[in-house]
Amino acid sequence: MPLNSIHTMKLYSTNNTNLSVSFKEAVFNSFPQDKGLYMPIEIPRLPQKFIDRLPDLSFQEIALEAAHALIGEDIPKEDLQKIINDAVNFTAPVVLLSEHLAVLELFHGPSLAFKDFGARFMSRVMAYLSGKNEKTLDILVATSGDTGGAVALGFLGVKATQVTILFPKGKVSKIQRQQLTTNGQNIRTIEVDGTFDDCQALVKQAFNDRELNQKFRLTSANSINISRLIPQTFYYFNAYAQAVRAGKKNVVFCVPSGNFGNIGAGLLAYKMGLPVKHFIAATNSNDTVPQYLKTGEYRPKPSVQTLSNAMDVGDPSNWVRILNLFGNDIEELRKIITPYSFTDEETLKGIEELYGKYGYIACPHTAVAYLAAKEYGRHAEDFTVFLSTAHACKFLDVYPQDLREKIVIPEQVKNLEGKESFAFSLKNDFEDFKEFLLKS
């Protein structure tokens, strides 16, 4: 589809390719009643002229063209430009570590995690698409650590929205918990006695509950929402542009992966024409997808707690989107994705090695990506960019004392100290959760 053609975005369900809904419906419903996920009916191929011009464009200019190609006239281009300028107002630099290795820093936003790109874009898109007379939007979101903080800051104070964030008790870092529980206003948090998968299941059950849907205007801010996925394509295009500016070829992206939304966005960018040579999916001990790509059998399992907690997902929701992108053909997936998984012990060694070799202090998720990039590094002619998804300060307890003392604490984290923290506590029980929502 030509970049300048007039079109609107239509989406189908991964469980029903005959379905066709508007962008607005997909944004506000989050996922179809058939329990699939929304995907674009058409994935636009960006013109080669645009790809060739990437190194000459700003981050915001790149984001505008990528978003407009997907969304079309559902949001007129000049309005989309305003949304992007407001949402993507921080950098995502590619930091060179060696001739063939670099790290893409995605933690320069307000919550110090890559989720800021999706959450800020989504909140502004929802505000734009909401009619003035429509009733309050109730946003439900499950978080394994970083999503909740980004969503909280993205929606804090936004009129006619009520955000409810579920997080697993005892399984987020101290700073992550502070980011979740100190906002107030239209943000409330629930500490669930369970795992992230349990939190996510509660949210999905709520969307499929008729009584809740009749009373509330429910939507999600998790990566299951298509408006979270679209802005995550932006930084792949922008990182590629930075690599070309630096004279690099054969770009490979290595992505720390939990719910597989981040790498899903990269693969969407690839399908739109971004000339990426290969993708590496790096997971921790929650290795459902690596095992699938090795064995051909998809066997979801209960998540286990690790140092890289945002990746503690045993049944990643977004994997079905990736399957759809490649026609459910595992052989095609194996050509473009190489998976690796690493233990906590290996992650700690990766943190120490990154600092020892390059003087770079990485969060545990980033260390997992580094290890996978290193493992794949036998392809010496490639330029591998591994993604850094969160600031190291969010995981201070992970580091040995000598490294901990070297981590610079950003101002927004210092400002959390002394703030009053509050979260509701619930068992991992849908009826309890439903009662909470109905009484609130």
C-alpha positions in Angstrom: 0.0 0.0 0.0 1.5 3.4 -1.0 2.5 5.5 2.0 0.4 8.5 0.9 -2.8 6.5 0.1 -6.0 7.5 2.0 -7.0 4.5 4.1 -8.3 3.6 7.5 -7.1 0.8 9.7 -9.1 -2.5 9.8 -8.2 -5.3 12.2 -9.1 -9.0 12.5 -9.0 -11.4 15.4 -6.3 -14.0 15.5 -9.1 -16.4 16.2 -11.3 -15.2 13.3 -9.7 -13.8 10.1 -13.1 -12.9 8.8 -13.7 -10.3 11.5 -13.2 -6.6 10.6 -13.2 -3.9 13.2 -12.1 -0.2 13.2 -9.0 1.1 14.9 -11.1 2.8 17.5 -13.0 -0.4 18.3 -9.8 -2.3 18.7 -8.2 0.3 20.9 -11.2 0.5 23.3 -12.2 -3.2 23.3 -8.5 -4.3 23.6 -9.2 -7.8 22.4 -12.1 -9.6 20.7 -14.8 -11.6 22.6 -13.5 -14.7 20.9 -10.3 -14.3 23.1 -8.0 -13.7 20.1 -5.9 -10.6 19.6 -6.4 -7.8 17.1 -4.1 -7.7 14.1 -4.1 -5.4 11.0 -5.9 -6.9 8.0 -3.3 -5.2 5.8 0.3 -4.5 6.9 1.5 -1.6 4.7 4.9 -1.9 3.0 6.7 1.4 3.5 8.3 2.7 0.3 12.0 2.1 -0.3 12.4 5.9 -0.7 11.3 6.3 3.0 13.6 3.4 4.1 16.6 5.0 2.3 15.8 8.4 3.9 15.7 7.0 7.5 19.2 8.3 8.5 18.2 11.8 7.5 15.0 11.9 9.6 14.3 12.8 13.2 12.9 10.2 15.6 9.5 12.0 15.5 9.5 12.2 11.7 10.2 8.5 11.5 7.5 7.7 14.1 4.9 9.8 12.2 5.4 8.0 8.9 5.3 4.5 10.5 2.2 5.3 12.6 0.4 7.0 9.7 1.1 4.0 7.4 -0.7 1.8 9.9 -3.4 4.0 11.3 -4.2 6.0 8.2 -7.0 8.6 8.4 -8.4 7.2 11.6 -6.2 10.0 13.1 -5.5 12.8 10.6 -1.8 13.2 10.0 -1.5 16.6 11.6 -3.3 15.4 14.8 -1.1 12.3 14.8 2.0 14.5 14.7 0.8 16.3 17.8 0.3 13.0 19.6 3.7 11.8 18.7 5.5 15.0 19.6 3.8 14.9 23.0 4.3 11.2 23.6 7.7 10.6 22.2 9.6 13.5 23.7 12.6 11.6 25.0 15.5 9.9 23.3 16.3 6.2 22.5 20.0 6.2 21.7 22.1 3.4 20.2 25.2 3.2 22.3 28.2 1.6 20.6 30.1 -0.9 22.8 32.4 -2.4 20.1 32.6 -2.5 16.3 29.9 -5.2 16.0 27.9 -4.7 19.2 25.6 -1.9 20.6 22.9 -1.4 23.1 19.6 0.4 22.4 18.6 2.4 25.5 14.9 2.5 25.9 14.8 3.7 29.5 15.0 7.5 29.1 11.2 8.1 29.5 9.4 9.1 32.7 9.1 5.6 34.3 12.6 4.6 33.1 11.4 1.6 31.0 10.6 0.9 27.4 6.9 0.7 28.2 6.8 4.5 28.3 6.7 4.5 24.5 3.5 2.4 24.4 1.8 3.8 27.4 2.3 7.5 26.5 1.2 7.0 22.9 -1.8 4.9 24.0 -3.1 7.4 26.6 -3.0 10.2 24.1 -4.6 8.1 21.3 -7.4 7.1 23.7 -8.0 10.7 24.8 -8.1 11.7 21.2 -10.6 9.0 20.1 -12.8 9.4 23.2 -15.9 11.5 22.6 -16.5 14.2 25.1 -19.8 12.7 26.2 -18.6 9.1 26.5 -18.6 7.6 30.0 -15.5 7.0 32.1 -13.0 4.6 30.5 -12.0 1.8 33.0 -8.5 0.6 32.1 -7.4 -2.7 33.5 -3.7 -3.7 33.3 -1.6 -6.5 34.6 2.1 -5.9 35.2 5.1 -8.0 36.0 7.0 -4.8 36.9 7.5 -2.1 34.3 4.2 -1.9 32.4 2.2 -0.7 35.4 4.6 2.2 36.2 4.6 3.4 32.6 0.8 3.1 32.4 0.4 4.9 35.7 2.4 7.9 34.6 1.0 7.8 31.0 -2.6 8.1 32.3 -2.1 10.0 35.6 -4.6 12.8 35.7 -6.1 12.0 32.3 -9.8 13.0 32.5 -12.6 10.4 32.3 -10.2 7.5 33.0 -9.9 5.1 35.9 -6.8 2.9 35.9 -6.6 -0.4 37.9 -3.2 -2.1 37.9 -2.7 -5.6 39.1 0.7 -6.8 40.2 2.0 -10.0 41.8 2.8 -9.8 45.5 6.5 -9.9 46.3 7.5 -10.2 42.7 8.3 -6.6 41.7 11.3 -4.6 42.8 11.1 -2.0 45.6 11.3 0.9 43.1 8.8 -0.7 40.8 6.4 -1.1 43.7 6.9 2.6 44.6 6.2 3.6 41.0 3.0 1.6 41.1 1.6 2.5 44.5 2.3 6.2 45.0 0.3 7.9 42.3 -3.2 8.3 43.7 -5.7 10.4 41.7 -7.2 8.1 39.0 -4.6 5.3 39.5 -5.2 2.4 41.9 -3.2 -0.8 42.4 -4.1 -4.3 43.5 -1.4 -6.6 45.0 -2.5 -10.1 43.9 -1.3 -13.2 45.8 0.0 -14.9 42.7 2.1 -14.6 39.6 2.0 -12.2 36.6 0.2 -14.9 34.6 -2.5 -15.0 37.4 -2.9 -11.2 37.2 -3.1 -11.4 33.4 -5.7 -14.1 33.6 -7.9 -12.0 36.0 -7.8 -9.1 33.5 -8.8 -11.4 30.6 -11.6 -12.9 32.6 -12.9 -9.4 33.4 -13.1 -8.6 29.7 -15.1 -11.7 29.1 -17.6 -11.1 31.9 -20.9 -9.8 30.7 -21.9 -8.1 33.9 -18.7 -6.1 34.2 -18.9 -5.1 30.5 -22.5 -3.9 31.0 -21.5 -1.7 33.9 -18.1 -0.4 32.8 -16.4 0.7 29.6 -13.5 -1.6 30.0 -10.2 -1.6 28.0 -6.7 -2.7 28.6 -3.3 -1.0 28.6 -1.3 -4.2 28.3 0.6 -5.1 25.2 -2.5 -7.0 24.0 -3.8 -3.6 23.0 -2.9 -2.7 19.4 -2.2 0.9 20.3 0.6 -0.3 22.6 2.2 -2.3 19.8 2.3 0.4 17.1 4.6 2.9 18.9 7.0 0.2 19.8 7.8 -0.1 16.1 9.1 3.5 16.1 12.3 2.7 18.0 13.3 -0.1 15.7 13.1 2.2 12.7 15.0 4.9 14.6 17.7 2.4 15.9 18.2 1.2 12.3 18.6 4.8 11.2 21.3 5.4 13.9 23.1 2.2 12.8 23.2 3.3 9.2 24.4 6.7 10.2 27.3 5.0 12.0 28.1 3.1 8.8 26.8 -0.3 10.0 25.3 -3.0 7.9 23.5 -6.4 8.6 21.6 -5.1 11.6 20.4 -7.8 14.0 18.1 -6.9 17.0 18.3 -8.9 20.2 15.2 -8.5 22.3 14.7 -9.5 26.0 11.3 -11.2 25.8 8.6 -11.9 28.3 5.1 -11.3 26.9 6.6 -11.0 23.4 5.1 -7.7 22.6 8.4 -5.9 22.2 9.9 -8.4 19.7 6.4 -8.6 18.1 6.7 -4.9 17.3 10.1 -5.4 15.8 8.8 -8.1 13.6 5.9 -5.9 12.6 8.4 -3.2 11.6 10.3 -5.9 9.6 7.0 -6.8 7.8 6.6 -3.1 7.0 9.9 -3.1 5.2 12.6 -2.4 7.8 15.6 -4.3 6.4 16.6 -6.2 9.6 18.7 -9.2 9.0 17.7 -11.3 12.0 16.0 -11.2 15.4 17.2 -12.9 18.6 14.6 -13.7 21.3 16.3 -13.7 24.7 14.3 -15.1 27.7 15.1 -16.1 31.2 14.1 -19.4 32.7 10.6 -18.8 31.4 11.5 -20.4 28.1 8.1 -21.4 26.6 8.9 -19.9 23.2 12.5 -21.1 22.9 11.3 -24.6 23.6 8.5 -24.2 21.0 11.0 -23.1 18.3 13.3 -26.0 19.2 10.6 -28.7 19.5 7.7 -27.5 17.5 5.4 -28.0 20.5 3.9 -25.0 22.3 3.6 -25.9 26.0 2.7 -23.0 28.2 3.7 -23.5 31.9 3.4 -21.6 35.1 5.9 -18.7 35.3 8.8 -18.9 37.7 10.3 -15.9 39.5 13.6 -14.6 38.3 15.9 -11.5 38.6 14.5 -10.3 35.3 11.0 -10.1 36.6 9.4 -8.2 33.7 10.1 -11.3 31.6 8.5 -13.8 34.0 5.8 -15.0 31.7 5.0 -18.6 31.1 2.3 -18.2 28.5 3.1 -15.0 26.4 0.0 -13.4 25.0 1.7 -11.8 22.0 3.1 -15.0 20.6 -0.1 -15.6 18.7 0.4 -12.3 16.9 3.9 -13.3 15.8 2.6 -16.7 14.6 0.0 -14.8 12.6 2.6 -12.5 11.1 4.3 -15.5 9.6 1.3 -17.6 8.6 1.7 -19.9 11.6 4.7 -21.4 9.8 7.3 -22.5 12.3 10.0 -22.9 9.6 9.5 -19.3 8.5 9.8 -18.2 12.1 13.0 -20.2 12.6 14.5 -18.4 9.6 14.1 -15.0 11.2 14.2 -15.7 15.0 16.9 -17.4 17.0 15.9 -18.0 20.7 18.1 -18.3 23.8 17.3 -18.6 27.5 19.5 -18.0 30.5 19.3 -18.7 34.3 19.7 -16.1 37.1 23.2 -17.3 37.7 24.1 -16.6 34.1 22.3 -13.3 34.2 24.5 -12.1 37.1 27.6 -13.2 35.2 26.3 -11.2 32.2 25.9 -8.1 34.4 29.5 -8.4 35.7 30.9 -9.2 32.2 29.2 -6.2 30.6 30.7 -3.9 33.2 34.1 -5.6 33.1 34.5 -5.5 29.3 32.6 -2.3 28.5 32.1 -0.3 31.7 28.3 -0.6 31.1 25.9 -1.3 33.9 22.8 -3.1 32.7 19.5 -4.1 34.3 18.9 -7.9 34.5 16.7 -7.9 31.4 19.3 -6.1 29.4 22.0 -8.6 30.7 19.9 -11.5 29.4 19.7 -9.8 26.0 23.5 -9.2 26.1 24.1 -12.9 26.8 22.0 -13.9 23.8 23.7 -11.3 21.6 27.0 -12.7 22.6 25.9 -16.3 22.0 24.7 -15.3 18.5 27.9 -13.2 17.9 29.5 -16.0 15.9 28.1 -14.1 12.9 31.0 -11.6 12.9 29.9 -9.6 9.9 26.6 -8.6 11.7 25.9 -5.5 13.8 24.0 -6.7 16.7 21.9 -4.2 18.8 20.5 -5.6 22.0 17.7 -3.8 23.7 18.0 -2.2 27.2 14.5 -2.1 28.5 14.9 -0.6 31.9 17.2 1.6 34.0 19.5 -0.4 36.3 18.4 1.7 39.3 15.1 -0.2 39.4 16.9 -3.4 40.4 19.4 -2.2 43.0 19.1 -5.4 45.1 20.4 -7.5 42.2 23.9 -5.9 42.1 27.0 -6.5 44.2 27.9 -3.5 46.4 30.7 -2.2 44.2 28.4 -2.0 41.1 25.4 -0.7 43.1 27.4 2.3 44.3 28.2 3.2 40.7 24.5 3.4 39.6 23.4 7.0 39.2 19.9 7.4 40.6 17.7 9.6 38.4 15.7 12.5 40.0 12.3 10.9 39.3 13.3 7.9 41.5 14.7 10.2 44.3 11.3 11.9 44.3 9.6 8.6 45.1 11.3 8.4 48.5 9.0 9.3 51.3 5.8 9.2 49.1 2.9 7.5 50.7 2.4 4.0 49.2 -1.0 2.2 49.0 -2.2 -1.0 47.3 -5.3 -3.1 47.8 -4.7 -6.8 48.5 -6.6 -9.6 46.8 -6.4 -13.3 46.5 -5.9 -14.9 43.1 -9.7 -15.3 42.7 -11.8 -13.8 39.9 -14.9 -13.5 42.0 -13.1 -11.4 44.6 -11.7 -9.2 41.8 -15.1 -8.9 40.2 -16.6 -7.9 43.5 -13.9 -5.3 44.0 -14.6 -3.7 40.6 -18.4 -3.8 41.1 -18.2 -2.1 44.5 -15.6 0.5 43.5 
